[in-house]
Amino acid sequence: MANTPQSKKRARQSEARYAVNKARRSRIRTYLRKVEEAIASGDQTAAAEALKNAQPELARGVTKGVLHKNTVARKMSRLASRVKALNA
């Protein structure tokens, strides 16, 4: 348990940061799920639109430190290639 005033403050900050990061991660997952569902439906225009909406959220996850840069790059690349493949 935190004893000093500084450690108590750090514990409060940690809880607040955890809540924000959890919400942000959940929001990102929701956008990814929408892309996955659009791909599964086979509608290329809907999938492309969902991907277009998801990309800024993923990028924001990187800048806020929730996700790693390479993880997001990999996810975006794979989703984009899957959306592109729907056209063929």
The 8 nearest C-alpha neighbors of each residue, nearest first, counted from 0:
[[1, 2, 7, 6, 10, 3, 9, 4],
 [2, 0, 7, 6, 3, 10, 4, 5],
 [3, 1, 0, 6, 7, 4, 5, 8],
 [2, 4, 6, 5, 7, 1, 8, 0],
 [5, 3, 7, 6, 8, 2, 1, 9],
 [4, 6, 8, 3, 7, 9, 2, 1],
 [5, 7, 9, 3, 1, 8, 4, 10],
 [8, 6, 4, 10, 1, 5, 9, 3],
 [7, 9, 11, 5, 10, 6, 12, 4],
 [8, 10, 6, 12, 11, 7, 13, 5],
 [9, 11, 13, 7, 8, 12, 6, 14],
 [12, 10, 8, 14, 13, 9, 15, 7],
 [13, 11, 9, 15, 10, 14, 16, 8],
 [12, 14, 10, 16, 11, 15, 9, 17],
 [15, 13, 17, 11, 12, 16, 18, 10],
 [14, 16, 12, 18, 17, 13, 11, 19],
 [15, 17, 13, 19, 18, 14, 12, 20],
 [16, 18, 14, 20, 15, 19, 21, 13],
 [17, 19, 21, 15, 16, 20, 22, 14],
 [20, 18, 16, 22, 21, 17, 23, 15],
 [21, 19, 23, 17, 22, 18, 24, 16],
 [20, 22, 18, 24, 23, 19, 17, 25],
 [23, 21, 25, 19, 20, 24, 26, 18],
 [22, 24, 20, 26, 25, 21, 19, 27],
 [25, 23, 27, 21, 26, 22, 20, 28],
 [24, 26, 22, 28, 23, 27, 21, 29],
 [27, 25, 23, 29, 24, 28, 22, 30],
 [28, 26, 24, 30, 29, 25, 56, 23],
 [29, 27, 31, 25, 30, 26, 32, 24],
 [30, 28, 32, 26, 27, 31, 25, 33],
 [29, 31, 33, 27, 53, 32, 28, 34],
 [30, 32, 28, 34, 33, 29, 35, 27],
 [31, 33, 35, 29, 34, 30, 28, 36],
 [34, 32, 36, 30, 31, 35, 37, 29],
 [33, 35, 49, 37, 31, 32, 36, 46],
 [34, 36, 32, 38, 33, 37, 39, 31],
 [37, 35, 39, 33, 38, 34, 32, 40],
 [38, 36, 46, 34, 40, 39, 35, 45],
 [37, 39, 35, 41, 36, 40, 46, 34],
 [40, 38, 36, 41, 37, 35, 42, 34],
 [41, 39, 37, 38, 42, 36, 46, 43],
 [40, 42, 38, 39, 43, 37, 85, 46],
 [43, 41, 45, 40, 44, 46, 37, 38],
 [42, 44, 46, 45, 85, 47, 41, 86],
 [45, 43, 47, 46, 42, 48, 49, 37],
 [46, 44, 48, 47, 42, 43, 37, 49],
 [45, 47, 37, 43, 49, 48, 44, 38],
 [46, 48, 44, 50, 45, 49, 43, 51],
 [47, 49, 51, 45, 50, 46, 44, 52],
 [48, 50, 46, 34, 52, 51, 47, 45],
 [51, 49, 53, 47, 52, 48, 34, 46],
 [50, 52, 48, 49, 53, 54, 47, 55],
 [51, 53, 49, 50, 54, 48, 55, 56],
 [54, 52, 50, 30, 56, 51, 55, 49],
 [53, 55, 57, 56, 51, 52, 50, 58],
 [56, 54, 58, 57, 53, 59, 52, 51],
 [57, 55, 59, 53, 54, 58, 27, 60],
 [56, 58, 60, 54, 59, 55, 71, 53],
 [59, 57, 55, 61, 60, 56, 54, 62],
 [60, 58, 56, 62, 61, 57, 55, 63],
 [59, 61, 57, 65, 63, 58, 66, 62],
 [60, 62, 66, 64, 58, 59, 63, 68],
 [61, 63, 59, 64, 60, 58, 65, 66],
 [64, 62, 60, 61, 65, 59, 66, 20],
 [63, 65, 61, 62, 66, 60, 67, 59],
 [64, 66, 60, 63, 61, 20, 24, 67],
 [67, 65, 61, 60, 64, 68, 70, 71],
 [68, 66, 70, 69, 61, 71, 65, 64],
 [67, 69, 71, 70, 61, 72, 66, 58],
 [70, 68, 72, 71, 67, 73, 74, 66],
 [71, 69, 73, 67, 72, 68, 74, 66],
 [70, 72, 74, 68, 73, 69, 75, 57],
 [71, 73, 69, 75, 70, 74, 76, 68],
 [72, 74, 76, 70, 71, 75, 69, 77],
 [75, 73, 71, 77, 76, 72, 78, 70],
 [76, 74, 78, 72, 73, 77, 79, 71],
 [77, 75, 73, 79, 74, 78, 72, 80],
 [76, 78, 80, 74, 79, 75, 73, 81],
 [77, 79, 81, 75, 80, 76, 74, 82],
 [80, 78, 82, 76, 81, 77, 75, 83],
 [79, 81, 83, 77, 78, 82, 84, 76],
 [82, 80, 84, 78, 83, 79, 77, 85],
 [83, 81, 79, 85, 84, 80, 78, 46],
 [82, 84, 80, 81, 85, 86, 79, 87],
 [83, 85, 81, 86, 82, 87, 80, 79],
 [86, 84, 82, 83, 87, 43, 41, 81],
 [87, 85, 84, 83, 43, 82, 42, 41],
 [86, 84, 85, 83, 82, 43, 81, 41]]
